[in-house]
């Protein structure tokens, strides 16, 4: 659907207006004063004023000076403010700026052009009020840097979002024992018993008769002997292949191969 086109009120489009850049503390004071005037019936009677007077502009002219000298503007705050908010401000006027117009939107959603910018001002505190304004800026900076401590209630009381201490197991997320998985039973390695050395050598010779190359892992499975004991015998009887097609396996030394071949022949 196409957006609804709303008419723009242009009756005040050519009215000259001023555009002023002011500190945040001033604009906040004006907004608070306007809100207090509209919400407090005692401030304006039966029909409170929605646009209360919050400041006045003073124009200073020297009739004896040249016409080329620009007039001086200053602004005085009407509302009584607490704290270190300055009451007097200087207005620096500028005429060289990009042409601009001011637009507004009412509570009923109507748009209007309020006028064109005729003068532009920059608002700054008077020189005699710079000390108060500096103190105000320091207080504002200190307040923004302060981080008040807050107490927050954790809905998830299982503690999963909290960082666990080193060495402390995590808290289980459920108290239902049926859903818990039992840990696997520990694996106990049975202790292998050493055979007689001569008997063990004969067993190895028979294994190497079956095939010429064996890995240590397979020999342990075949003989059911302790690994260190089996290594000692293999170091005396065999050669370990570090490279080649039989890499990582043991085979009998040449002198033992001849003896086993001779036994097979007889």
C-alpha positions in Angstrom: 0.0 0.0 0.0 1.2 3.5 -0.8 1.9 5.8 2.1 -0.6 8.5 2.9 0.4 11.9 1.6 -0.2 14.6 4.2 -0.5 18.3 3.3 2.2 20.7 4.4 1.1 24.1 5.9 3.2 26.9 4.2 1.5 30.0 5.5 4.5 30.9 7.6 7.2 29.7 5.2 8.7 33.1 4.7 8.7 34.2 8.3 12.3 34.9 9.5 13.4 32.8 12.4 16.6 32.4 14.5 18.5 29.1 14.8 20.5 28.8 18.1 22.9 26.1 19.2 22.7 25.9 23.0 24.3 23.7 25.7 22.5 20.6 26.8 21.9 22.0 30.3 20.0 25.0 28.9 17.7 23.0 26.6 17.0 20.6 29.5 16.1 23.5 31.8 13.7 24.9 29.2 12.0 21.5 28.7 11.6 21.1 32.5 10.1 24.6 32.8 7.7 24.0 29.9 6.6 20.7 31.4 6.1 22.2 34.8 4.0 25.1 33.4 1.7 22.7 31.5 1.3 20.1 34.2 0.8 22.5 37.2 -2.6 24.3 37.0 -1.5 26.8 39.6 1.2 28.1 37.3 -1.2 29.3 34.7 -4.6 29.1 36.2 -7.4 27.4 34.3 -5.6 27.6 31.0 -1.8 27.0 31.6 0.6 28.6 29.1 2.2 25.9 27.0 5.0 28.3 26.0 6.2 29.9 29.3 9.0 32.5 29.2 12.2 30.8 30.1 14.8 33.4 28.9 15.1 36.8 27.5 17.4 38.1 24.8 19.1 41.5 25.3 20.3 43.4 22.2 23.1 46.0 22.8 23.5 48.8 20.2 26.0 51.6 20.2 24.5 54.6 18.4 27.9 56.3 18.0 29.5 53.3 16.3 29.8 52.5 12.6 26.9 50.7 11.0 29.3 47.9 10.0 29.8 46.9 13.6 27.4 44.0 14.3 25.0 44.3 17.3 25.8 42.3 20.4 23.3 39.8 21.8 23.2 38.1 25.1 20.6 35.9 26.9 19.5 35.8 30.5 17.8 32.8 32.0 14.5 33.7 33.6 13.8 30.5 35.5 15.6 30.0 38.8 17.9 27.0 38.4 19.7 25.0 41.1 23.3 24.0 41.1 26.0 25.7 39.0 24.0 26.4 35.9 25.0 29.8 34.6 22.3 32.5 34.3 23.9 34.7 31.6 25.1 33.6 28.1 26.6 35.3 25.1 25.2 34.8 21.6 27.7 34.8 18.7 25.7 35.7 15.5 26.5 34.2 12.1 25.1 35.3 8.7 27.1 33.0 6.4 25.4 29.6 6.5 23.5 27.3 4.2 19.9 28.4 3.6 17.6 26.4 5.9 13.9 26.2 6.8 12.2 25.0 10.0 9.5 22.4 9.9 7.2 21.2 12.7 4.8 18.3 13.4 1.8 18.7 15.7 0.3 16.2 18.0 -2.4 15.5 15.4 0.3 14.6 12.8 0.1 17.8 10.8 3.2 19.2 9.1 4.0 22.9 8.8 6.9 25.1 7.6 7.5 27.5 10.5 9.9 29.9 8.5 13.3 30.3 7.1 16.5 30.8 9.2 17.5 34.4 9.1 20.2 34.4 11.8 22.3 31.7 13.4 23.7 31.9 16.9 26.1 30.0 19.0 25.3 30.2 22.7 28.2 30.2 25.3 28.4 31.3 29.0 29.6 34.8 29.9 33.3 35.1 30.9 32.3 35.8 34.5 30.3 32.6 34.5 33.0 30.3 33.1 34.1 29.1 36.5 30.6 28.0 37.4 30.1 26.4 34.0 33.5 24.6 34.3 32.5 23.2 37.7 29.2 22.0 36.2 31.0 20.2 33.4 33.4 18.5 35.9 30.4 17.4 38.1 28.7 16.0 35.0 31.9 14.1 33.9 32.4 12.7 37.4 28.8 11.6 37.6 29.0 9.8 34.2 32.2 8.0 35.2 30.8 6.7 38.4 29.3 3.2 38.1 26.8 2.6 40.9 26.6 -0.9 42.2 23.4 -2.8 41.5 21.9 -5.8 43.1 20.4 -8.2 40.5 18.3 -11.2 41.4 19.2 -14.3 39.4 16.2 -16.2 38.3 18.2 -19.2 37.2 19.4 -20.4 40.6 21.3 -23.4 39.3 24.4 -21.3 38.9 25.1 -22.3 35.3 25.8 -18.7 34.3 28.3 -18.3 37.0 31.9 -19.0 36.4 33.0 -22.1 38.3 36.0 -22.1 40.6 39.0 -24.1 39.4 38.7 -27.8 40.4 35.0 -27.5 41.2 32.7 -29.7 39.1 29.7 -27.9 37.4 26.4 -28.0 39.2 23.9 -30.4 37.5 21.1 -28.7 35.7 18.4 -31.1 36.8 17.6 -32.9 40.1 15.8 -35.8 38.4 18.0 -38.9 39.0 16.2 -40.8 36.2 17.6 -38.4 33.6 21.2 -38.7 34.9 23.5 -41.0 32.9 25.6 -43.4 34.9 29.3 -43.0 34.3 30.9 -45.9 32.5 32.7 -48.3 34.8 36.4 -47.9 35.1 38.6 -50.1 33.0 41.0 -52.2 35.1 44.0 -53.6 33.2 44.7 -57.2 34.3 48.3 -57.8 35.4 50.2 -60.0 33.0 52.4 -62.8 34.5 55.9 -63.3 33.1 56.7 -66.6 31.5 60.1 -68.3 31.6 62.6 -66.6 29.4 63.4 -69.7 27.4 59.8 -70.6 27.0 59.0 -67.1 25.8 61.7 -67.2 23.2 60.4 -70.5 21.8 56.9 -69.0 21.6 58.3 -66.0 19.7 60.2 -68.2 17.3 57.0 -70.1 16.5 55.1 -66.8 15.9 57.8 -65.6 13.5 57.6 -68.9 11.7 53.9 -68.1 11.1 54.7 -64.7 9.6 58.0 -62.8 9.3 56.9 -59.4 10.7 55.1 -58.5 13.9 54.1 -55.3 15.6 54.6 -54.9 19.3 50.9 -54.5 19.9 50.0 -57.8 18.1 52.8 -59.7 19.9 51.4 -58.5 23.3 48.0 -59.8 22.3 49.4 -63.2 21.1 51.7 -63.8 24.1 49.8 -62.0 26.9 53.1 -60.8 28.4 54.1 -57.5 30.0 55.2 -54.9 27.5 58.5 -54.1 29.0 59.5 -57.8 29.4 58.5 -58.5 25.8 60.6 -55.5 24.6 63.7 -56.9 26.3 63.4 -60.2 24.5 62.7 -58.5 21.1 65.8 -56.3 21.5 67.9 -59.5 21.7 66.1 -61.5 19.0 64.7 -59.0 16.5 65.4 -56.0 14.3 63.0 -53.1 14.4 62.0 -51.7 11.0 62.0 -47.9 11.1 61.3 -47.4 7.4 60.3 -49.3 4.3 57.1 -51.3 3.6 57.4 -53.1 7.0 57.8 -49.9 9.0 56.9 -50.2 12.7 57.3 -54.0 12.9 59.8 -56.4 14.3 61.5 -59.3 12.4 64.1 -61.9 13.5 67.8 -61.1 13.2 69.5 -63.0 10.3 71.3 -65.5 12.6 68.0 -66.5 14.2 66.3 -66.7 10.8 68.8 -69.3 9.7 68.3 -71.4 12.9 64.6 -71.4 12.5 64.9 -72.3 8.8 67.2 -75.2 9.8 64.7 -76.5 12.3 62.0 -76.4 9.8 64.1 -78.4 7.3 64.8 -81.2 9.8 
